[in-house]
Amino acid sequence: MSDSPIYLCRCERITRDRVTAAIAEGNQTINDIKRRTRAGMGLCQGIFCTNAMADCLIEAGQQPDSIEPMTWRPPTRIVEVAVVASETET
């Protein structure tokens, strides 16, 4: 068995150990974990790791019914200032 890390959030390369440590520090919601670790903030926007974060909360003793979904935000992209400026000029 190897000692390689288990990535809970592949997009942001957040390990399961980092998430469980955040829970041990008092982060008790998926949004708390997201803010503390960046899990769920990658390109997939939490599609793959939200359930894994919920599983970690359940393992820490939370009831499954009490776990709320992660706050959803639309994905953003980098836009050059010149593009924004040309859109506002009329």
ROKE-800743 format. One record per atom (N, C-alpha, C): residue number from 1; atom name; x negated, y, z negated. Coordinates in pm, whole numbers, plus 32768, in hexadecimal, padded with zeros to 4 digits. Each point is the difference from the previous one (the first is absolute). Example, Ala and Ser with C-alpha at 12.3 -4.5 7.8 and 13.67 -1.06 7.14 Angstrom:
<nodes>
> num; atome; c1; c2; c3
> 1; N; 7AD9; 7DC7; 7CF4;
> 1; CA; 8059; 8077; 8000;
> 1; C; 7FA6; 8078; 8000;
> 2; N; 8023; 8069; 8048;
> 2; CA; 7FAE; 8077; 7FFA;
> 2; C; 804D; 806D; 7FB7;
</nodes>
This chain:
<nodes>
> num; atome; c1; c2; c3
> 1; N; 7FAC; 7F8A; 8000;
> 1; CA; 8054; 8076; 8000;
> 1; C; 7FA8; 807C; 8000;
> 2; N; 801D; 805F; 8056;
> 2; CA; 7FAD; 8078; 800A;
> 2; C; 8033; 806B; 7F9F;
> 3; N; 7FAA; 8060; 7FE6;
> 3; CA; 8023; 806F; 7FA9;
> 3; C; 8026; 807C; 804F;
> 4; N; 802A; 7FED; 807C;
> 4; CA; 8025; 8073; 8052;
> 4; C; 8082; 803D; 7FCB;
> 5; N; 800F; 8084; 800E;
> 5; CA; 8077; 8042; 7FC9;
> 5; C; 807F; 7FD8; 8049;
> 6; N; 806E; 8004; 7FBA;
> 6; CA; 8083; 7FE7; 803B;
> 6; C; 803F; 8088; 801A;
> 7; N; 8013; 8020; 8080;
> 7; CA; 8039; 8081; 8024;
> 7; C; 8097; 7FFA; 7FFC;
> 8; N; 8039; 804F; 7FA8;
> 8; CA; 8091; 800A; 7FF8;
> 8; C; 8032; 805E; 806D;
> 9; N; 7FB9; 806F; 8015;
> 9; CA; 8020; 8060; 806B;
> 9; C; 7F8B; 7FFF; 8062;
> 10; N; 8017; 7FC2; 8073;
> 10; CA; 7F95; 7FF3; 8062;
> 10; C; 7FDE; 8084; 8043;
> 11; N; 8065; 8053; 8017;
> 11; CA; 7FE7; 807F; 8045;
> 11; C; 7FA2; 805B; 7FB2;
> 12; N; 8014; 8009; 7F7E;
> 12; CA; 7FAE; 8057; 7FAC;
> 12; C; 7F93; 7FB4; 7FB5;
> 13; N; 7FF8; 7F7C; 8016;
> 13; CA; 7F9D; 7FAA; 7FC0;
> 13; C; 8008; 8009; 7F67;
> 14; N; 807A; 7FF4; 7FCD;
> 14; CA; 8018; 8002; 7F6F;
> 14; C; 800D; 7F70; 7FD1;
> 15; N; 7FB0; 7FDC; 7F9D;
> 15; CA; 8000; 7F77; 7FD0;
> 15; C; 8070; 7FE8; 7F9B;
> 16; N; 8022; 7F82; 7FF2;
> 16; CA; 8063; 7FD8; 7F9B;
> 16; C; 7FCF; 8025; 7F74;
> 17; N; 7F7D; 7FF0; 7FE8;
> 17; CA; 7FC8; 8025; 7F7D;
> 17; C; 8014; 8094; 7FE3;
> 18; N; 7FF2; 8053; 8066;
> 18; CA; 8012; 8091; 7FEC;
> 18; C; 8091; 8020; 7FDD;
> 19; N; 805E; 7FBB; 803F;
> 19; CA; 808E; 8016; 7FE4;
> 19; C; 8022; 7FD0; 7F73;
> 20; N; 7FCF; 7F8A; 7FDB;
> 20; CA; 801E; 7FCF; 7F79;
> 20; C; 7FC0; 8058; 7F96;
> 21; N; 7F8C; 803A; 801D;
> 21; CA; 7FC1; 805E; 7FA3;
> 21; C; 8054; 807E; 7FF2;
> 22; N; 8038; 802F; 806F;
> 22; CA; 8056; 8078; 7FFC;
> 22; C; 807D; 7FE5; 7FAB;
> 23; N; 8036; 7F88; 800B;
> 23; CA; 8075; 7FDB; 7FB0;
> 23; C; 7FD9; 7FFB; 7F6C;
> 24; N; 7F8C; 7FC8; 7FE3;
> 24; CA; 7FD1; 7FF8; 7F75;
> 24; C; 7FE8; 808B; 7FC5;
> 25; N; 7FE0; 8063; 8056;
> 25; CA; 7FEC; 808A; 7FD3;
> 25; C; 8083; 804A; 7FE9;
> 26; N; 8071; 7FBF; 801D;
> 26; CA; 8081; 803D; 7FE5;
> 26; C; 8053; 8026; 8079;
> 27; N; 7FD3; 7FE3; 8075;
> 27; CA; 804C; 801E; 8079;
> 27; C; 806A; 7F92; 8010;
> 28; N; 807F; 8025; 7FF1;
> 28; CA; 806A; 7F9D; 7FF5;
> 28; C; 8063; 7FFE; 8073;
> 29; N; 7FE6; 804B; 806A;
> 29; CA; 8057; 7FFC; 8076;
> 29; C; 7FA9; 7FF1; 807C;
> 30; N; 803F; 7FDA; 806C;
> 30; CA; 7FB6; 7FF5; 807F;
> 30; C; 7FCB; 8089; 8029;
> 31; N; 804F; 806A; 7FEA;
> 31; CA; 7FD0; 8086; 8020;
> 31; C; 7F8A; 8029; 7FAA;
> 32; N; 8001; 7FDA; 7F7F;
> 32; CA; 7F8D; 801C; 7FA9;
> 32; C; 7F83; 7FBB; 8035;
> 33; N; 800F; 7F81; 8025;
> 33; CA; 7F8E; 7FB4; 8035;
> 33; C; 7FCF; 8040; 8081;
> 34; N; 805D; 8029; 8055;
> 34; CA; 7FDD; 803F; 807F;
> 34; C; 7FAE; 807F; 7FE8;
> 35; N; 802E; 8054; 7FA3;
> 35; CA; 7FB8; 807C; 7FE4;
> 35; C; 7F78; 7FE6; 7FC1;
> 36; N; 7FF5; 7F9C; 7FAC;
> 36; CA; 7F83; 7FE3; 7FB9;
> 36; C; 7F99; 7FBD; 805B;
> 37; N; 802D; 7FA8; 8059;
> 37; CA; 7FA1; 7FAD; 804B;
> 37; C; 7FFD; 8019; 8097;
> 38; N; 8066; 8042; 8039;
> 38; CA; 8013; 8013; 8090;
> 38; C; 8039; 7F84; 8045;
> 39; N; 801F; 7F98; 7FB6;
> 39; CA; 8041; 7F8B; 803D;
> 39; C; 8085; 802D; 803A;
> 40; N; 801C; 7FDA; 807B;
> 40; CA; 807C; 8027; 8041;
> 40; C; 7FF7; 8080; 804F;
> 41; N; 7F8C; 803F; 8004;
> 41; CA; 7FF0; 807F; 8048;
> 41; C; 7FB8; 7FEF; 8086;
> 42; N; 7FE7; 7F86; 8029;
> 42; CA; 7FB8; 7FE9; 807D;
> 42; C; 805B; 8004; 8079;
> 43; N; 7FCC; 7FD1; 806F;
> 43; CA; 804A; 8005; 807E;
> 43; C; 8084; 7FB5; 7FFC;
> 44; N; 8007; 7F94; 7FB3;
> 44; CA; 807C; 7FB2; 7FFD;
> 44; C; 8068; 803C; 7FA3;
> 45; N; 7FD9; 8067; 7FB2;
> 45; CA; 805C; 8044; 7FA4;
> 45; C; 8040; 7FA1; 7F9B;
> 46; N; 7FB4; 7F9C; 7FD3;
> 46; CA; 802D; 7FA7; 7F96;
> 46; C; 8051; 7F88; 802C;
> 47; N; 800B; 7FE9; 8082;
> 47; CA; 804F; 7F8F; 8031;
> 47; C; 7FCB; 7F7C; 7FC7;
> 48; N; 7F7D; 7FF4; 7FF8;
> 48; CA; 7FC5; 7F81; 7FD4;
> 48; C; 7FE3; 7FFB; 7F6A;
> 49; N; 7FE8; 8071; 7FC0;
> 49; CA; 7FD2; 7FFB; 7F75;
> 49; C; 806A; 8024; 7F98;
> 50; N; 8070; 8037; 8027;
> 50; CA; 8065; 8027; 7F9D;
> 50; C; 8030; 7F87; 7FB0;
> 51; N; 801D; 7F92; 8042;
> 51; CA; 802D; 7F89; 7FB9;
> 51; C; 7F93; 7FCA; 7FA5;
> 52; N; 7F83; 8009; 802B;
> 52; CA; 7F91; 7FD1; 7FAD;
> 52; C; 7FF1; 8057; 7F83;
> 53; N; 8015; 8085; 800F;
> 53; CA; 7FFC; 8057; 7F8B;
> 53; C; 8071; 7FDC; 7FA0;
> 54; N; 8077; 7FE4; 8036;
> 54; CA; 8071; 7FD8; 7FAC;
> 54; C; 7FE1; 7F7D; 7FB7;
> 55; N; 7FC0; 7FA2; 8045;
> 55; CA; 7FD9; 7F81; 7FC0;
> 55; C; 7FA1; 8019; 7F8B;
> 56; N; 7FA4; 805D; 8011;
> 56; CA; 7FA2; 8020; 7F93;
> 56; C; 804B; 803B; 7F89;
> 57; N; 8064; 8054; 801B;
> 57; CA; 8050; 803A; 7F93;
> 57; C; 804E; 7F93; 7FB7;
> 58; N; 8037; 7FA2; 804C;
> 58; CA; 804A; 7F90; 7FC3;
> 58; C; 7FA3; 7FAB; 7FA9;
> 59; N; 7F89; 7FE5; 8034;
> 59; CA; 7F9E; 7FB3; 7FB2;
> 59; C; 7FD9; 8049; 7F80;
> 60; N; 8008; 8086; 8001;
> 60; CA; 7FDF; 8050; 7F8A;
> 60; C; 8075; 8009; 7F9E;
> 61; N; 8071; 7FC2; 8024;
> 61; CA; 806F; 7FF9; 7FA2;
> 61; C; 807D; 804F; 8023;
> 62; N; 7FFE; 8046; 8072;
> 62; CA; 8078; 804B; 8026;
> 62; C; 806A; 7FA2; 8039;
> 63; N; 807D; 8025; 7FEB;
> 63; CA; 806F; 7FB5; 8039;
> 63; C; 800C; 8025; 8094;
> 64; N; 8016; 7FA0; 8057;
> 64; CA; 800C; 801F; 8090;
> 64; C; 806C; 8067; 801F;
> 65; N; 806E; 7FFF; 7FB4;
> 65; CA; 806E; 805F; 801B;
> 65; C; 7FD8; 8091; 7FE4;
> 66; N; 7F9B; 8014; 7FAB;
> 66; CA; 7FDB; 8088; 7FD9;
> 66; C; 7F9C; 8040; 805F;
> 67; N; 7FCD; 7FB5; 8060;
> 67; CA; 7F9B; 8035; 805B;
> 67; C; 8043; 8046; 8075;
> 68; N; 7FE5; 8082; 800A;
> 68; CA; 803B; 8051; 806C;
> 68; C; 7FA4; 7FFE; 8079;
> 69; N; 803A; 8012; 8078;
> 69; CA; 7FAC; 8001; 8078;
> 69; C; 7FA5; 807B; 8004;
> 70; N; 7F97; 7FF5; 804E;
> 70; CA; 7FA4; 806F; 8011;
> 70; C; 8044; 8072; 8049;
> 71; N; 7FDE; 807A; 7FDB;
> 71; CA; 8034; 8075; 8046;
> 71; C; 7FCB; 7FFE; 808F;
> 72; N; 8059; 8010; 805F;
> 72; CA; 7FDA; 7FF9; 808C;
> 72; C; 7FDD; 808B; 8034;
> 73; N; 7F98; 8009; 804C;
> 73; CA; 7FD7; 807D; 8042;
> 73; C; 7FE7; 7FE0; 8093;
> 74; N; 8029; 805A; 8058;
> 74; CA; 7FE2; 7FE6; 808D;
> 74; C; 7F69; 8006; 8017;
> 75; N; 7FCD; 7FAB; 8059;
> 75; CA; 7F70; 8005; 801D;
> 75; C; 7FDA; 8086; 803F;
> 76; N; 7F87; 8029; 7FE7;
> 76; CA; 7FD0; 807E; 803A;
> 76; C; 7F8D; 7FE3; 805E;
> 77; N; 7FE3; 805F; 8054;
> 77; CA; 7F8E; 7FF4; 8059;
> 77; C; 7FB3; 8083; 8000;
> 78; N; 7F82; 7FF4; 8023;
> 78; CA; 7FAD; 8076; 800B;
> 78; C; 8027; 804A; 807F;
> 79; N; 8018; 8081; 7FF2;
> 79; CA; 8025; 8054; 8072;
> 79; C; 7FA2; 8077; 8001;
> 80; N; 7FCC; 8020; 8075;
> 80; CA; 7FA7; 8073; 800B;
> 80; C; 804E; 8081; 7FEA;
> 81; N; 7FC1; 8060; 7FC0;
> 81; CA; 8040; 807F; 7FE3;
> 81; C; 802D; 8045; 8081;
> 82; N; 7FB4; 7FF1; 8069;
> 82; CA; 8023; 803E; 8080;
> 82; C; 8086; 7FCC; 8034;
> 83; N; 801D; 7F81; 7FE9;
> 83; CA; 807F; 7FC7; 802C;
> 83; C; 8073; 803D; 7FB0;
> 84; N; 7FED; 800B; 7F7E;
> 84; CA; 8068; 803C; 7FAC;
> 84; C; 8014; 8092; 8027;
> 85; N; 7F95; 8047; 8018;
> 85; CA; 8008; 808D; 8025;
> 85; C; 8048; 8012; 8084;
> 86; N; 7FE8; 7FA8; 8060;
> 86; CA; 8042; 800D; 8082;
> 86; C; 8096; 7FE2; 7FF5;
> 87; N; 8027; 7FAD; 7FA0;
> 87; CA; 808D; 7FE1; 7FEA;
> 87; C; 804A; 8075; 7FC1;
> 88; N; 7FBB; 8051; 7FB1;
> 88; CA; 8043; 806E; 7FBA;
> 88; C; 8005; 807E; 8054;
> 89; N; 7FAE; 800A; 8067;
> 89; CA; 8001; 8075; 8058;
> 89; C; 8075; 7FF5; 8062;
> 90; N; 804C; 8068; 8008;
> 90; CA; 806E; 8000; 8062;
> 90; C; 8009; 8080; 804B;
</nodes>
